[in-house]
Amino acid sequence: MAEAHQAVAFQFTITPEGIDLHLSYQALNQIYLSGLRSWKKRISRIKNRIIKGVYPASPSSWLFVVIAILATMYMQSDPSMGLITKIREHLPLRLFTSQLCVFNLHSQTVLSVLLFSTLLWLSLILALRFCLKLLLSYHRWMFELHGRISTKTKVWATLVRLLSSRKPLLYSYQTSLPHLPVPSIKDTLERYLESVKPLLDVAGFQRMTRLAAEFEKSLGNHLQKYLKLKALWATNYVSDWWEEYVYLRSRSPIMVNSNYYGMDFLYVTPTATQAARAGNTITALFLYRRKVNREELNPSRIPGTVIPLCAAQCERMFNTTRTPGEETDVLQHWQDSEFVAVYHRGRYFRLWVYRAGRLLSPREIQYQIQRILDDPSPPSPGEDKLGALTAGNRMPWAQVRKQFFSSGVNKRSLDCIEKAAFFVTLDDQEEGMMGENPSVNLDRYAKSLLHGKCYDRWFDKSLSVVVYKNGKNGLNAEHSWADAPIVAHLWEFTLATDAFHLGYTTDGNCRGEIEHSLPPPQRLSWDIPLQSLAVAQALADDVDCHVFPFREFGKGRIKKLKMSPDSFVQLALQLAYYRDRGTFCLTYEASMTRLFREGRTETVRSSSNESCAFVLALEAGELFRKAAEKHQNLYRLAMTGSGIDRHLFCLYVVSKYLGVESPFLKEVLSQPWRLSTSQTPVQQMELFDLVNHPEFISLGGGFGPVADDGYGVSYIIMGEEMINFHVSCKHSCTETDSHKFGSQISQAMMDLMTLLNPDFKEATKANPDKQS
């Protein structure tokens, strides 16, 4: 209990002579420094609110406006056209000019000028912001061919650059981003019918066409009116319902079904010392959190442009937990947290990473992590498998939480986990691409990050970091608060900061000094009379994962063919699925809608008439280009608010609120996504020098299958010469096999490249070492 005594600033005892006061100057100093850090953060937040509140102008521009108005007034000219005089006449100060000589006519004029200048300045800011919002609402540039940009788009791009010339903070663009538009019922239904036509027989398509027509004529327009009303009132007509009904109201396990993972470098492990890797990783994550809090991160943009993306999802990245409820879960976010929760060998610890307002050095965090690793104490009864509660069904977890974690020691310990900045698991296993069978070990690595042992992760935390015995690390993220690109941006920064900026000593330890008086990590206490693992374990055992780097070619060779790398991969997936199952399926590709305020995702229905026609006539290169162009157009429509699925989803929610049934919407939303795909974008390539350090290639991340009889496919396009794939399915389905489907993907990629570039096959034969 030494740390508890150190935290007491003063003690007193009552004696016959009076009160004997004992002050702890060390504790008082720590309280002072912690308070100082807190006030610095408050001042920083106020300053950032002002800076982003006046963007795209600057606070100093107010002074320029005031000086300009004053200078004009002294030149016997009134730029306000009499408004300054009106303001002066209505100032209450004129009532006191006879008693207080300081408020003379000159002072009143200056004060009137200041008020007028401020109003003029605020009006100019609103006008600039409105102009920027109008400019950011223009999306035709996305549909123009490369090299054939219209004059209108060139003028538009110049104006956007002019209004974005000031260096913005992370959230500077938020109020200038346009709202997500509600597509017309007619357009959405036409696009929907076009997307399902290649997947249905003639009779089935005629039936869906009839249902769509009936929906449009009767219920559709009625629901659309409510949706447009919400769009006028809400910032985003989709995001809050998407978060609540797709994520938080789901009662099935979030492990595998919702959470996703991110991997370490493929070829490199910066250090083999587990505590050191944990020290640098934790430090890098807190440095990123500091940048988020101070809004020092540059806003994300469309690659190669100045077009900003919404940053709202960054707000709940840290200090956030999904808490279970019987009907719906709740996302809880705390303003700050100075500690992390750590799991090791069935025990939970609270590790403070701030001391007296100072972030501990990486070496000090390594020292504290090593203390946890060396701690020989056994877990309390039920403590070792406590995390399985977060991996199972949500309703039993909510009931157990209410019964056993509402008070006492269990509540205090659970609060430590839920209020932590993030969760850390010190895993006893060794993972990565290693050993005599690196491919099998990569698959095991993916499964470990996706579900672990079901009880050694805390799946409710926004971020759960895993550090393995051999120094490899990884990440598991809860999905409701943000989508994969947000977490990918964080993880890119973490890996780059760990390897290139913080670094390690020659013996593999973190750099920095150690304050040996640091109190040890606090062991959390529990009183748990239960175990819960069966549901989660069955789900984890059913998952089949396969991770493989595709090295034959990358985006460099694809771009030489004047094609989109994403479209190329998506068509390869269509070809692979057809060869694997002998049919086509409804395909989900995640696209972002962060061009709009609080935008999240939209679905690109990659299986189109054009893609199916191409697959059925593989030898026709012309059909391939048509299919690729169709896919790119579908992707652009999804990004610019003209997708299909979010609109239909929101119409369905409105129908439920009104208590009306729609056979069309019910059938649309019950159709399974047997091929669910997502590209993990590389957003900060400048952090990784792949030319001089090609070994520092990230593996990306993946997720579980959406349908029990389908596949989940994630891919990351790394550099110019590699694409990493993550394939998942379920063992319980006899028709799916992740390894077989992975082979089909590789073969489809090769066949498509050979089709478009016949010389590629000969070049591959001449360089056999490049094949994986």
Secondary structure, 3 states (H helix, E strand, C coil): CHHHHHCCCEEEEEECCEEEEEECHHHHHHHHHHHHHHHHHHHHHHHHHHHHHCCCCCCCHHHHHHHHHHHHHHCCCCCCCCHHHHHHHCCHHHHHCCCCCCCCHHHHHHHHHHHHHHHHHHHHHHHHHHHHHHHHCCCHHHHCCCCCCCHHHHHHHHHHHHHCCCCCCCCCCHHHCCCCCCCCHHHHHHHHHHHHHHHCCHHHHHHHHHHHHHHHHHHHHHHHHHHHHHHHHCCCCCHHHHHHHHHHCCCCCCCCCCCEEEECECCCCCCCCHHHHHHHHHHHHHHHHHHHHHCCCCCCECCCCCCECCCHHHHHCCCEEEECCCCCCEEEECCCCCEEEEEECCEEEEEECEECCEECCHHHHHHHHHHHHHCCCCCCCCCCCHHHHHCCCHHHHHHHHHHHCCCHHHHHHHHHHHCCCCEEEECCCCCCCCCCCHHHHHHHHHHHHHHCCCCCCCCCECEEEEECCCCCEEEEECCCCCCHHHHHHHHHHHHHHHHHHHCECCCCCECCCCCCCCCCCEECCCCCCCCCCHHHHHHHHHEEEEEEEECCCCHHHHHHCCCCHHHHHHHHHHHHHHHHHCCCCCEEEEEECCCCCCCCEEEEECCCHHHHHHHHCCCCHHHHHHHHHHHHHHHHHHHCCCCCHHHHHHHHHHHHHHCCCCHHHHHHCCCCCCEEEEECCCCCHHHCCCCCCCCCCECCEEECCCCCCCEEEEEEEECCCEEEEEEEEECCCCCCCHHHHHHHHHHHHHHHHHHHCCHHHHHHHHCHHHCC
